[in-house]
Amino acid sequence: MSTDTPPCHEGLNLSAHSAVSSESLPPETWGLTRTEQGLCLEGRSLASLADRWGSPLFVVHAARLAENVRRFQQVPPGRQRGAEVFCSYKTNPIPAVIQRLSQLGLGAEVVSPYELWLAMRLGVAPGSIIYNGPGKTPGIARTLVQNELLLTNLNHREEIALVARAAAELDKRPNVGLRVATSDSWSGKFGIPIAGGQALAAYEEALSHPSLRVVGLHAHRGVAIEDAETLERFVREVLEFCDVLHARLGLAVEMLDFGGSLAVPTVLPLDASPLPLAERVRRRLSIEDYLARLIGQVEDHFHRAGRPAPRIFLEPGRAMTGNTQLLLCRVSSLNAAGAGPAHAILDAGENIAHILHREYHEIFHVERWGETPSETYSLDGPTCSPMDRLRATIELPRLRTGDTLAVMDAGAYLVSFSNSFCFPQPGIVVLEQDRETLVRRAETYEDMVSRDLYASDAAR
Ligand SMILES: Cc1ncc(COP(=O)(O)O)c(C=O)c1O
């Protein structure tokens, strides 16, 4: 088995879905190697994983997951402290993955009673849990207060009295923060705009409730942070608002929560760009650069202001898990009729990888990566929906039924948004140097109807 470094793959045509470039990124970007068995990870051929565990299949790369955690936990050079990092449950909801992340030292960022239940079930201490989200009911408010979490971020003004009331009734004083919306973050149902004094008024209201310990400020941008300028602007707006809170209300924020939003360098928007793919990726912020800039900006700001810097919380979702997982799928059938590229109908489509409608992800031919592409294909999913297409055009070696493809960067929002539309959902395997562990078996037909009440005997 040879593990030579493969040459760069040439000729992928991405033009119909995006004008990113005709080149593709080398598989080594994700730690893949090329061998006689095709693309391999940790010495295992990807095709053999699909043979053993079935296709489609999510493969979690344990070493890369640990590496991303380590990178996020670093103290940037010359700085006193790093950030406290929380795992965004909604981004990658696989219990075995979340459990690993907490064993590696991450806290939990949860947004629903289910996610809170899961965190507790996985043994995360309440003092390491942040609760976010816009849908708090009186019942949820009581649960949050009772559990004495590290921080509950109140999404909008109406939640202030709701949680304050629950706290007073239960004779508790929870740590709370308010989610603010900056001029370029998600807004609408998310957060309270800083603009127009709305966030300031909300803080004033929160501080008037003796049952609340108002210690936090939450600002999740939502829109991906891809470059240093965007990060600087976003952080500056938040820090200027901290100054306003201090000057107007005497509030020193203790927990400054910048949410997630750091982009995965290898996941690109589906827009036209004259730049080569590799250059677009190179310009993206790395985890190290993001941390150094963010922590530096916060520390310097508070140093200049002569006030102690708050604790910095981060809730990276896609940047933590996106590039730690890939999706293997196989060609079920080929339909070459009609004008335009032949349709390669895969066993995975938008039922599993819906996000590919919005993002460019690298896709490799597993068995014959590196062969000169000779055909143009449309990569279509198996469901009866005309929208079910993963890539409008891609150049590949001539495909055969049963060929395996690998969709890269499948670790964020694919499993969370998977559904059982027409087909059962795939299994999930964690791959380590010395072992493969099935952490979620593939859904069965029986699973798919297991919650339904019907005359099952009569139907047979
Ligand atoms: C409050 C909050 N924190 C963190 C995240 C993770 O975001 P991302 O995947 O952009 O890092 C999300 C996702 O939307 C979120 O809503």
PDBQT file of the ligand as one rigid body, heavy atoms in Angstrom, charges set to zero:
ROOT
HETATM    1  C1  LIG A 501     -26.198  31.111  19.784  1.00  0.00    +0.000 C 
HETATM    2  C2  LIG A 501     -25.349  30.318  18.876  1.00  0.00    +0.000 A 
HETATM    3  N1  LIG A 501     -24.092  30.025  19.236  1.00  0.00    +0.000 NA
HETATM    4  C3  LIG A 501     -23.278  29.297  18.430  1.00  0.00    +0.000 A 
HETATM    5  C4  LIG A 501     -23.708  28.828  17.214  1.00  0.00    +0.000 A 
HETATM    6  C5  LIG A 501     -22.755  28.076  16.311  1.00  0.00    +0.000 C 
HETATM    7  O1  LIG A 501     -22.572  28.874  15.195  1.00  0.00    +0.000 OA
HETATM    8  P1  LIG A 501     -21.485  28.578  14.053  1.00  0.00    +0.000 P 
HETATM    9  O2  LIG A 501     -21.749  27.258  13.508  1.00  0.00    +0.000 OA
HETATM   10  O3  LIG A 501     -21.744  29.668  13.072  1.00  0.00    +0.000 OA
HETATM   11  O4  LIG A 501     -20.139  28.717  14.687  1.00  0.00    +0.000 OA
HETATM   12  C6  LIG A 501     -25.020  29.116  16.796  1.00  0.00    +0.000 A 
HETATM   13  C7  LIG A 501     -25.520  28.655  15.488  1.00  0.00    +0.000 C 
HETATM   14  O5  LIG A 501     -26.341  29.226  14.867  1.00  0.00    +0.000 OA
HETATM   15  C8  LIG A 501     -25.861  29.887  17.646  1.00  0.00    +0.000 A 
HETATM   16  O6  LIG A 501     -27.109  30.188  17.283  1.00  0.00    +0.000 OA
ENDROOT
TORSDOF 0
